[in-house]
């Protein structure tokens, strides 16, 4: 139950929140949009 909640709620919410700070930390916007797939279930093309 906790693993599913972590994957479905915590990672996307915190990932989106942290992605707002990427330009502040790195100095520029990311070239590739961040993904929240922590198990690599979806192949990126």
Biopython code that builds the backbone (N, CA, C, O; Angstrom):
import numpy as np
from Bio.PDB.StructureBuilder import StructureBuilder

atoms = [
    (1, "UNK", "N", (0.827, -1.193, 0.000)),
    (1, "UNK", "CA", (0.000, 0.000, 0.000)),
    (1, "UNK", "C", (0.871, 1.256, 0.000)),
    (1, "UNK", "O", (0.625, 2.176, -0.780)),
    (2, "UNK", "N", (1.874, 1.304, 0.856)),
    (2, "UNK", "CA", (2.739, 2.487, 0.901)),
    (2, "UNK", "C", (3.557, 2.641, -0.375)),
    (2, "UNK", "O", (3.795, 3.756, -0.838)),
    (3, "UNK", "N", (3.982, 1.517, -0.937)),
    (3, "UNK", "CA", (4.758, 1.582, -2.178)),
    (3, "UNK", "C", (3.923, 2.178, -3.309)),
    (3, "UNK", "O", (4.410, 2.990, -4.096)),
    (4, "UNK", "N", (2.660, 1.762, -3.379)),
    (4, "UNK", "CA", (1.767, 2.274, -4.420)),
    (4, "UNK", "C", (1.485, 3.761, -4.205)),
    (4, "UNK", "O", (1.470, 4.536, -5.162)),
    (5, "UNK", "N", (1.262, 4.157, -2.959)),
    (5, "UNK", "CA", (1.019, 5.570, -2.650)),
    (5, "UNK", "C", (2.250, 6.411, -2.976)),
    (5, "UNK", "O", (2.132, 7.528, -3.480)),
    (6, "UNK", "N", (3.418, 5.872, -2.688)),
    (6, "UNK", "CA", (4.673, 6.573, -2.989)),
    (6, "UNK", "C", (4.800, 6.812, -4.488)),
    (6, "UNK", "O", (5.116, 7.921, -4.920)),
    (7, "UNK", "N", (4.552, 5.765, -5.286)),
    (7, "UNK", "CA", (4.694, 5.871, -6.731)),
    (7, "UNK", "C", (3.625, 6.747, -7.362)),
    (7, "UNK", "O", (3.907, 7.481, -8.309)),
    (8, "UNK", "N", (2.398, 6.680, -6.848)),
    (8, "UNK", "CA", (1.281, 7.373, -7.493)),
    (8, "UNK", "C", (1.067, 8.797, -6.974)),
    (8, "UNK", "O", (0.520, 9.636, -7.691)),
    (9, "UNK", "N", (1.489, 9.081, -5.743)),
    (9, "UNK", "CA", (1.218, 10.396, -5.158)),
    (9, "UNK", "C", (2.500, 11.170, -4.862)),
    (9, "UNK", "O", (2.691, 12.277, -5.364)),
    (10, "UNK", "N", (3.368, 10.592, -4.052)),
    (10, "UNK", "CA", (4.541, 11.316, -3.564)),
    (10, "UNK", "C", (5.492, 11.717, -4.688)),
    (10, "UNK", "O", (5.884, 12.881, -4.775)),
    (11, "UNK", "N", (5.866, 10.778, -5.545)),
    (11, "UNK", "CA", (6.835, 11.063, -6.607)),
    (11, "UNK", "C", (6.317, 12.132, -7.579)),
    (11, "UNK", "O", (7.044, 13.087, -7.849)),
    (12, "UNK", "N", (5.101, 12.017, -8.113)),
    (12, "UNK", "CA", (4.640, 13.065, -9.028)),
    (12, "UNK", "C", (4.506, 14.444, -8.371)),
    (12, "UNK", "O", (4.871, 15.456, -8.969)),
    (13, "UNK", "N", (3.987, 14.479, -7.152)),
    (13, "UNK", "CA", (3.783, 15.771, -6.483)),
    (13, "UNK", "C", (5.126, 16.421, -6.155)),
    (13, "UNK", "O", (5.359, 17.584, -6.487)),
    (14, "UNK", "N", (5.996, 15.671, -5.509)),
    (14, "UNK", "CA", (7.303, 16.232, -5.147)),
    (14, "UNK", "C", (8.152, 16.502, -6.384)),
    (14, "UNK", "O", (8.909, 17.472, -6.421)),
    (15, "UNK", "N", (8.028, 15.647, -7.397)),
    (15, "UNK", "CA", (8.772, 15.856, -8.642)),
    (15, "UNK", "C", (8.375, 17.150, -9.322)),
    (15, "UNK", "O", (9.231, 17.899, -9.792)),
    (16, "UNK", "N", (7.090, 17.415, -9.375)),
    (16, "UNK", "CA", (6.632, 18.669, -9.993)),
    (16, "UNK", "C", (7.045, 19.877, -9.168)),
    (16, "UNK", "O", (7.408, 20.918, -9.716)),
    (17, "UNK", "N", (6.988, 19.736, -7.859)),
    (17, "UNK", "CA", (7.411, 20.823, -6.984)),
    (17, "UNK", "C", (8.906, 21.106, -7.158)),
    (17, "UNK", "O", (9.316, 22.259, -7.293)),
    (18, "UNK", "N", (9.705, 20.055, -7.154)),
    (18, "UNK", "CA", (11.146, 20.233, -7.318)),
    (18, "UNK", "C", (11.515, 20.709, -8.716)),
    (18, "UNK", "O", (12.514, 21.408, -8.881)),
    (19, "UNK", "N", (10.726, 20.343, -9.729)),
    (19, "UNK", "CA", (11.036, 20.771, -11.090)),
    (19, "UNK", "C", (10.903, 22.283, -11.242)),
    (19, "UNK", "O", (11.476, 22.868, -12.161)),
    (20, "UNK", "N", (10.156, 22.912, -10.353)),
    (20, "UNK", "CA", (10.042, 24.377, -10.374)),
    (20, "UNK", "C", (11.360, 25.034, -9.981)),
    (20, "UNK", "O", (11.617, 26.184, -10.335)),
    (21, "UNK", "N", (12.197, 24.295, -9.245)),
    (21, "UNK", "CA", (13.472, 24.838, -8.785)),
    (21, "UNK", "C", (14.635, 24.527, -9.717)),
    (21, "UNK", "O", (15.745, 25.003, -9.478)),
    (22, "UNK", "N", (14.419, 23.743, -10.776)),
    (22, "UNK", "CA", (15.498, 23.392, -11.702)),
    (22, "UNK", "C", (16.165, 24.632, -12.284)),
    (22, "UNK", "O", (17.393, 24.707, -12.273)),
    (23, "UNK", "N", (15.414, 25.611, -12.794)),
    (23, "UNK", "CA", (16.088, 26.801, -13.336)),
    (23, "UNK", "C", (16.898, 27.555, -12.268)),
    (23, "UNK", "O", (17.945, 28.126, -12.574)),
    (24, "UNK", "N", (16.431, 27.557, -11.061)),
    (24, "UNK", "CA", (17.144, 28.241, -9.989)),
    (24, "UNK", "C", (18.449, 27.513, -9.656)),
    (24, "UNK", "O", (19.478, 28.152, -9.436)),
    (25, "UNK", "N", (18.408, 26.198, -9.622)),
    (25, "UNK", "CA", (19.580, 25.400, -9.268)),
    (25, "UNK", "C", (20.584, 25.333, -10.418)),
    (25, "UNK", "O", (21.779, 25.546, -10.213)),
    (26, "UNK", "N", (20.105, 25.041, -11.619)),
    (26, "UNK", "CA", (20.996, 24.837, -12.753)),
    (26, "UNK", "C", (21.269, 26.110, -13.543)),
    (26, "UNK", "O", (22.234, 26.172, -14.304)),
    (27, "UNK", "N", (20.444, 27.104, -13.372)),
    (27, "UNK", "CA", (20.663, 28.359, -14.081)),
    (27, "UNK", "C", (19.940, 28.456, -15.413)),
    (27, "UNK", "O", (19.967, 29.514, -16.042)),
    (28, "UNK", "N", (19.296, 27.388, -15.863)),
    (28, "UNK", "CA", (18.521, 27.423, -17.103)),
    (28, "UNK", "C", (17.432, 26.368, -17.039)),
    (28, "UNK", "O", (17.471, 25.457, -16.212)),
    (29, "UNK", "N", (16.457, 26.511, -17.932)),
    (29, "UNK", "CA", (15.372, 25.525, -17.982)),
    (29, "UNK", "C", (15.901, 24.207, -18.540)),
    (29, "UNK", "O", (16.847, 24.207, -19.328)),
    (30, "UNK", "N", (15.303, 23.081, -18.141)),
    (30, "UNK", "CA", (15.748, 21.790, -18.671)),
    (30, "UNK", "C", (15.401, 21.652, -20.151)),
    (30, "UNK", "O", (14.358, 22.128, -20.598)),
    (31, "UNK", "N", (16.282, 20.998, -20.906)),
    (31, "UNK", "CA", (16.035, 20.785, -22.329)),
    (31, "UNK", "C", (15.025, 19.672, -22.540)),
    (31, "UNK", "O", (14.235, 19.711, -23.484)),
    (32, "UNK", "N", (15.053, 18.679, -21.661)),
    (32, "UNK", "CA", (14.127, 17.552, -21.733)),
    (32, "UNK", "C", (13.185, 17.637, -20.544)),
    (32, "UNK", "O", (13.619, 17.831, -19.409)),
    (33, "UNK", "N", (11.893, 17.492, -20.811)),
    (33, "UNK", "CA", (10.893, 17.556, -19.753)),
    (33, "UNK", "C", (11.119, 16.433, -18.736)),
    (33, "UNK", "O", (11.311, 15.284, -19.136)),
    (34, "UNK", "N", (11.102, 16.733, -17.437)),
    (34, "UNK", "CA", (11.315, 15.686, -16.430)),
    (34, "UNK", "C", (10.235, 14.616, -16.476)),
    (34, "UNK", "O", (9.075, 14.898, -16.775)),
    (35, "UNK", "N", (10.631, 13.391, -16.175)),
    (35, "UNK", "CA", (9.692, 12.282, -16.120)),
    (35, "UNK", "C", (9.576, 11.811, -14.678)),
    (35, "UNK", "O", (10.521, 11.938, -13.899)),
    (36, "UNK", "N", (8.438, 11.278, -14.331)),
    (36, "UNK", "CA", (8.205, 10.826, -12.960)),
    (36, "UNK", "C", (8.046, 9.317, -12.935)),
    (36, "UNK", "O", (7.456, 8.765, -12.005)),
    (37, "UNK", "N", (8.576, 8.641, -13.964)),
    (37, "UNK", "CA", (8.507, 7.191, -14.064)),
    (37, "UNK", "C", (9.716, 6.605, -13.343)),
    (37, "UNK", "O", (10.789, 6.478, -13.932)),
    (38, "UNK", "N", (9.548, 6.248, -12.070)),
    (38, "UNK", "CA", (10.686, 5.791, -11.272)),
    (38, "UNK", "C", (11.031, 4.335, -11.506)),
    (38, "UNK", "O", (12.108, 3.888, -11.111)),
    (39, "UNK", "N", (10.139, 3.581, -12.142)),
    (39, "UNK", "CA", (10.410, 2.167, -12.421)),
    (39, "UNK", "C", (10.833, 1.946, -13.872)),
    (39, "UNK", "O", (11.062, 0.804, -14.268)),
    (40, "UNK", "N", (10.940, 2.983, -14.658)),
    (40, "UNK", "CA", (11.293, 2.914, -16.071)),
    (40, "UNK", "C", (10.352, 1.987, -16.838)),
    (40, "UNK", "O", (10.783, 1.200, -17.681)),
    (41, "UNK", "N", (9.052, 2.096, -16.526)),
    (41, "UNK", "CA", (8.047, 1.270, -17.188)),
    (41, "UNK", "C", (7.759, 1.783, -18.599)),
    (41, "UNK", "O", (7.439, 0.996, -19.490)),
    (42, "UNK", "N", (7.866, 3.067, -18.802)),
    (42, "UNK", "CA", (7.609, 3.646, -20.113)),
    (42, "UNK", "C", (8.942, 3.929, -20.784)),
    (42, "UNK", "O", (9.853, 4.480, -20.166)),
    (43, "UNK", "N", (9.051, 3.556, -22.036)),
    (43, "UNK", "CA", (10.276, 3.808, -22.797)),
    (43, "UNK", "C", (10.235, 5.244, -23.305)),
    (43, "UNK", "O", (9.214, 5.695, -23.825)),
    (44, "UNK", "N", (11.345, 5.962, -23.155)),
    (44, "UNK", "CA", (11.416, 7.306, -23.703)),
    (44, "UNK", "C", (11.973, 7.208, -25.119)),
    (44, "UNK", "O", (12.884, 6.423, -25.382)),
    (45, "UNK", "N", (11.429, 7.998, -26.015)),
    (45, "UNK", "CA", (11.868, 7.926, -27.397)),
    (45, "UNK", "C", (12.747, 9.086, -27.749)),
    (45, "UNK", "O", (13.211, 9.186, -28.885)),
]
sb = StructureBuilder()
sb.init_structure("model")
sb.init_model(0)
sb.init_chain("A")
sb.init_seg("    ")
for serial, (resi, resn, name, xyz) in enumerate(atoms, 1):
    if name == "N":
        sb.init_residue(resn, " ", resi, " ")
    sb.init_atom(name, np.array(xyz, "f"), 0.0, 1.0, " ", f" {name:<3s}", serial, name[0])
structure = sb.get_structure()
